[in-house]
Every structure is written in C-alpha cells, then in structure tokens.
Amino acid sequence: METLDIHRDAAKRAAGEKLDAITGVVASGNLEVMLERVLEGTKCEVHIKTSIAGFDEVWHAVIEDFIERWSPGGLRISVNDGGARPDTVSLRLAQGVSLMEAAE
C-alpha cells in the first residue's frame, strides 16, 4: 500500500455549501473519493492510498490537472484506490466536486 499527500492552493474556493460527498466504490479496479469542506480559503489537500506502487508522477499529473480545471479550494480529498486508470480517477474527482456544488 502506497500513500501520497498533495497540498496545493486552488485558484478559488470550491462553489456550493455542501459539507461532504463520496463517489465511487473500492472494488473491481475502481476507487472511492471522499471530499470534505474543512479547509480555509483556497487550500486543497489530497490524500491518496493506492495498492499500486510506482505511479507517483501519474498521480501528481492527474491531481494537478484536476486542481487546475475544478479549483477545489477549501476541500480535503481522500482517495482510496483499487487500481483505477487515470481517466477514472479524473471522472470520480470531477463527480465529487459536482456533488459538492449541488444544492442539498
């Protein structure tokens, strides 16, 4: 099991008022993404636990792209990976932010 922690500042705070959201399921090569609105301002933290070692550069690239596209300021994001492909990771992260923006 490999763990990665990425801390960045987003361009702006994530929209919406929802406090948390979950997307995906850790099974069959997928992943679970949990988002919490707990950080100040534009801070963003991504904590990744993955069963596949050696893909740090890919993870960093996917997370950097996600932060650039979605500006998830104020969110702590936890990713529990079961071997998902980068496009699936991007999809689940985007779904999570969309849920955070939705009215409750």
C-alpha positions in Angstrom: 0.0 0.0 0.0 1.4 3.4 -1.0 0.3 6.7 0.4 0.7 10.1 -1.3 -0.2 13.5 0.1 -0.5 16.5 -2.2 -1.1 20.1 -0.8 -1.9 22.9 -3.2 -3.6 26.2 -3.4 -6.5 26.4 -5.9 -7.4 29.5 -7.9 -10.6 29.9 -5.9 -12.8 28.3 -3.2 -15.0 25.4 -4.4 -18.6 26.5 -5.1 -21.5 25.3 -3.0 -22.2 24.8 0.7 -22.4 21.0 0.9 -20.1 19.7 3.6 -19.1 16.3 2.2 -19.6 13.9 -0.7 -18.5 10.4 -1.7 -18.1 9.0 -5.3 -17.0 5.5 -6.5 -16.5 2.2 -4.8 -13.3 0.5 -3.9 -13.8 -2.7 -5.9 -13.1 -4.2 -9.3 -10.2 -1.9 -10.1 -12.1 1.3 -9.1 -11.7 3.8 -6.4 -13.5 5.8 -3.8 -13.2 9.5 -3.5 -14.4 11.4 -0.3 -14.5 15.2 -0.2 -14.9 17.3 2.9 -15.3 21.1 3.0 -13.0 21.7 6.0 -10.0 23.8 4.9 -9.6 27.6 4.9 -9.7 29.7 1.8 -8.2 28.1 -1.3 -6.2 25.4 0.3 -6.7 21.9 -1.1 -5.3 18.6 0.3 -5.4 15.3 -1.5 -4.6 12.1 0.5 -4.2 9.0 -1.7 -3.9 5.4 -0.6 -3.2 3.1 -3.5 -2.5 -0.6 -3.9 -0.4 0.1 -7.0 3.2 1.4 -6.3 5.4 3.4 -8.6 2.9 5.8 -10.2 3.7 8.9 -8.2 4.3 11.0 -11.3 0.9 9.9 -12.9 -0.9 10.7 -9.6 0.7 14.2 -9.4 -0.2 14.9 -13.0 -3.8 13.8 -12.6 -4.2 15.9 -9.4 -2.5 19.0 -10.8 -4.9 18.8 -13.8 -7.9 18.3 -11.5 -7.0 21.3 -9.4 -6.4 23.5 -12.4 -9.8 22.5 -14.0 -12.0 22.4 -11.0 -10.4 24.8 -8.4 -11.4 22.8 -5.3 -10.3 25.3 -2.7 -11.4 24.5 0.8 -11.6 20.8 0.2 -9.8 17.9 1.8 -10.0 14.9 -0.6 -9.3 11.3 0.3 -8.8 8.8 -2.5 -8.8 5.0 -1.8 -7.6 3.4 -5.0 -8.0 -0.1 -6.1 -6.0 0.2 -9.3 -8.2 2.7 -11.2 -7.0 4.2 -14.5 -6.2 7.9 -14.6 -9.3 8.7 -16.6 -11.4 7.0 -13.9 -9.6 9.0 -11.2 -10.4 12.3 -13.1 -14.0 11.3 -13.5 -14.5 10.4 -9.9 -12.8 13.7 -8.7 -15.0 15.7 -11.1 -18.1 13.9 -9.9 -17.2 14.7 -6.3 -16.8 18.4 -6.9 -20.0 18.5 -8.8 -21.8 16.9 -5.8 -20.2 19.5 -3.5 -21.6 22.3 -5.7 -25.1 20.8 -5.9 -27.8 22.1 -3.6 -28.6 19.8 -0.7 
